[in-house]
Amino acid sequence: PPMTPLRASASAPSHRACRSPLAPRPLLMASSLVLVGDIGGTNSRLQAYEISPDDKHTTGCAPGKIIKEQQFLNGDFKAFDDVLRAFLAGLAPPSAACL
């Protein structure tokens, strides 16, 4: 059966009152590690960026600097968690990720 679209109700909180994980965060106070990746059926390509509060975003370029990048054959690992563990070995825990 077709899905029925959700309708806003008068009692529902506005989107501004909601604290979702995607809500804007405060500015960085110290350098942070950000994990980005392209996860496919065959390969996983991962990069770790170090971003400091002074880094500026410019169109077409990610802020910060790449400190590690690596490609993995997914078939060599039992689970994606194992790919992440292999990549993150020796790095500080990331403060954010976009996979």
Number of C-alpha atoms within 10 A of each C-alpha: 3 4 5 6 6 6 7 9 8 7 6 9 10 10 9 8 8 9 9 9 7 6 10 8 7 6 9 12 9 9 15 18 21 19 23 17 16 12 15 10 8 10 14 18 18 21 18 22 20 17 19 17 13 13 14 12 10 8 7 6 8 13 17 20 13 15 11 14 14 12 15 17 13 18 11 11 12 9 10 13 10 13 19 14 10 13 20 17 9 8 11 10 12 15 10 10 12 9 10
